[in-house]
């Protein structure tokens, strides 16, 4: 905000200010009352001042109007230079995950989705839950690795009151049964064998679909332990699995395209970043940092390199 806007003025050109209000309001496409509220002036006072019929201290009102407009200009400038974060993109990987979730949902059966970090598996699961009825999502963590911890997560998701474990399992089964339900266990690499077997039991008794979603070790862990007593029953019920150790090239190209990157050197550098641990998440974080460094100026390779340096001490060379 300029120094002049912070000082008291005794000779504001109020007619020019009224014209500026009309122009600014037109750009915002808002009503007169809404504009008055945006600049912090009572709508009735603003209407009278704008029409030249205000009987009070019009100079004082003009001061408030000017300060309000200056604040709106500052807000518009801040928004124009604010870094853009890509929304959810239905990438090829996201489509693969959705297909696996849908398969588990409507068969119903157990599926395993093992993905590298940063490819959008959690966002895809959240989107699927939001778009379908009777889909429930829990996010596992080390503190909920046990049967008790897992059942507590599921009970919270189903809005079931906490109770002893034996009764809780039955309450969950009753809630899921007969609804064509799908239970998604995200980050399920944290679950211990008894907790995984509890998911198998829920599937058997409730007839619901189960999606085991986590990092790339998820299916390998099931496969490796599938011959042992701790994993055999659930491993034999996994009807479909997908494994992906890195983002697909099409995913990376789509995200780079969303950001409107046309410089081939910048695009090549971003592809290299996407191959690092963190995948698309790392690419997005780099772009946010780079945009902040660019400050609204056209993005260059130097901005992107400096943006990545903010996130990692490792120097990335274009391959």
N, C-alpha and C positions, 0 to 999 in steps of 0.2 A: 504494500500500500504506500502511495506517495506521501511525503511529508505534508504537502498542501492539504491532503484530505484529512489530516489529523488536527489541523489548525482551525480556529474559529474564523468564519468569513462574515463580513458585514455587507458585502456587495455581490451576492450571488445573482447571476443572470437567471432569474426564475423562469422566464419564458423559454430560454435555451434548455434549462433543466427539465422543464415539462416535456419538451420535444424529445429529449434524451430518454425520459421515462417511457414515452410512447414507443420509441424505437426499440428500447431494450425489452419492453413487455411483449412487443410483436415477435422478437426473436425467441423469447421464452415460450410464446404461445400459451399464456396464462391469463386468467381474468384479472380485472383491475383489483378486486379484493384480494386475490391470491398474491398478486405482485406487492400490494401494500404490506401484507403479512411477511413476505420474504424480506422486505427492506426494513421491517420493524416499525412501521407507522400504522396507527389505527386506520382501518379502511374508510371510516366516515371522514376522518380528518384529511386523509389523502385525497378522497374524492372532491372535497371542497377546495383543497389547495390546488388540485389539478385543474379544476374549473374556474379558478380565480375568485372564488366566493368565500374563502376562509376569512373569518372575522377576527381571529386571534393573531398571534405573532407569526406571520407567514415566513419571515426570515428564519425563524427557529425551526419551523417545519422543513424548510428547504435544506437547512443544515442536516437534519436527520435523513432526508431523502438522499442527499449527496453521499453521506456516509454509507447508507444502505446500498446504493448503486456501486460504490467503490468496493464494498464487501462482496457483492455479486460478481464483479469483475475479477476480484482476486480468486474467488471460488472457481470461476470458469477457467482461469489460467491454470490453477492447480489441477483441475480435472483434465485439461488438455495435455498436461505433461505427466499425468499419473501413468505408471506402467500398466500395460494391458496383460491380464492373465487369461489364458485360453479357457473357454468353458469346457464342459464335457464334450469330447469328440467321439463319435461312434466309429472308432478305428477298426481295422481288421481284427486286431486282438480283442477289442471289446465285443465284436460280433461273435468271435469264437467262444468267449466266456459266456455271453448271453445264450448261445446255442446249448452249451453244456448245462447251464442253469435250467433252461427250458426242458431239456431232456430229463433231468432229475425231477423236475416239477411234475411233468405230465405222464411219465412212465408208470408210477413213480419209482425211483431207484436211487442209488448212491453214485454220485460222480465225484471225481477228484480233479481239482484245477490247481496245478503248480506253475507259478509264474515268477519271473524275475521281478525284483522290486521296481516300482516306478512305471509300470506299464498300464496302470489304470484299473486294476482288478477290484479294488475297494469301491471306487466310484461306479464301476459297472454293476457291482452287486447292489449298491444303494439305489441306482437307477432302476434295476429290475424290481427291487422291492417296492419302489414307489409306483411302478406301472402295473403291478399285478396284485390281485387279491390273495390273501392268506399266504403271503411270503414273509418270513421272519428272518431277521439277520442279527447274529451275535458276533462280537469281535473278541476273540480269545486273547489272553495274555498270560505271562508266566504265573501271575497270582491266581489265575482261574484255571490252572492246568488240570485240576483234579475233577472227579465226578461231582463233588459238592459245588465246586466253583462253577463248573459248566452248567449244572442244573440251575444255579442261582441266576446266571446270565440269561438263560432261556426263560426262566420264570419272569424276570423283569421285562423281557421283550414281549411276553404274552400277557403281561399285567396280571400275573398270578401272585397271590400273597405268599410270602415265604413260609415254609413249614418244614417238618422233618424230611430228610432226603427221600425215604421210601414213599411217603405220601406225595411229595413234590413230583417225583417221577410219574406217578399215576395221574396226577392232576394235569401234567403236561401232555401225557398221552391222550387223555380225555379231550383236551382242548384241540389237539391236532387231528384227531381221528375223524374221518368222514368229511374232510374239507378240501381235498386235493391240495394239501398244504405243502410248502417247501420250507425247510429250515436250512439256512446258509450259515456255516461256521467259518467266518473269516479268520485269518491268521491262525489256522488250526494246527500249524506246526508246533504250537506251544502245548498242545494237549498230550497228556500221558496216555499210555495204552488203555487203562480202565476207562478214561473219559471218552476215548475214541470208541470203545466197545459200547459205552452208554448211548452214543449216537446210533450205533447199529441197532441197539435194542429199541430205541425210539422209532426207528424206521420199521422194524419188524412188527412192533405192537400197534403203532399208530397208522401204519400204511402210508406214511408221508415220504416225500422226497428229501434227500439229504445232500447238500453240496459242501464238500470239504475243500475250502479255498485257502491257499497260503503260498508260501514261497516255493521255490523250485524243488525243495527237499520233500514236499508233502507226499507225492506219489512214490518217490524213490524210497521214502521211509516205509510206506505201506508195503511196497513191493519187496523191500529187503527183509521186512519182518513178517511177510505174508506166510512164510512157512512155519513161523513160530506160533505158539498157542495164543500169545497176546494180540496178534494181528490177523490170524487166519480167518476168523469169521467175518470181519469187516472187509478184508481184502477180497474175499470170494464174492462179496456183494457189490463191488465197484464195477458198474456196467460200462462206464465211459470215463476216460481220463484225457486231459490235455496237459502237455508240458511245454513250456517255452522259456528259454534261458535268456532271452533278450528281446527288445522291441523289434517288431517287423519293420523292414524298410518302408513299407507303405504307411505305417503309423508315423514314422519320423517325418516322411515327406508331407503328410497331411498336417502335422503340427507346424512345421516350418512354413507351409503354404498359408496356414491361418494367420501367422504373424506377418505375412506379406513380404518375406525375405526374397529379394531378387538377386542380390549380390552372390555370385557363385562361390566366392571364397568364404563368405559368411555362412552360407548353407553347408558347405563342406566341413567347416569347423564345427557347426552344430551337430552334424551327423556323427562326428568323432566323439563329441560329448555324450550323445545319446547311447553310444556303445559302452560308456563307462557305467559302473554301478550307480543305480539311481535312474537310469533310462530317461524316459520322457519327463519325469519329475525334475531331474537335473537340468534338462534342456530348458524347461519352463522357468526354473529358478535363475538360470543364467540369463535368459531373455529379460526377466524382470530387473535384474541388476544392471544389465546393459542399457535398458531403456532409461533407467534412473540416471546413469552416467551420461547418456546422450542428452538428457534434458530437453527433449522435444526435437532435437536436430536429427537429420537422417542417420540411421544406424550404420556404423562401420565395423570392420573386422576388429579394430582396436577396442571399440566399445565392448564387443562380445568377449574378446580375450580378457579384458579387464574385469568384466562381469563375472566370468568363470573364476578368475583369480580371487575374487571376493569369497568364493565358496570352497575353493580347494587350493592347497599349496602346490599341487601337481601341475606342471606346465603341460598343456595339451598341444601336440603338433598335428597339423593337418596330415592325414594319411594319404 
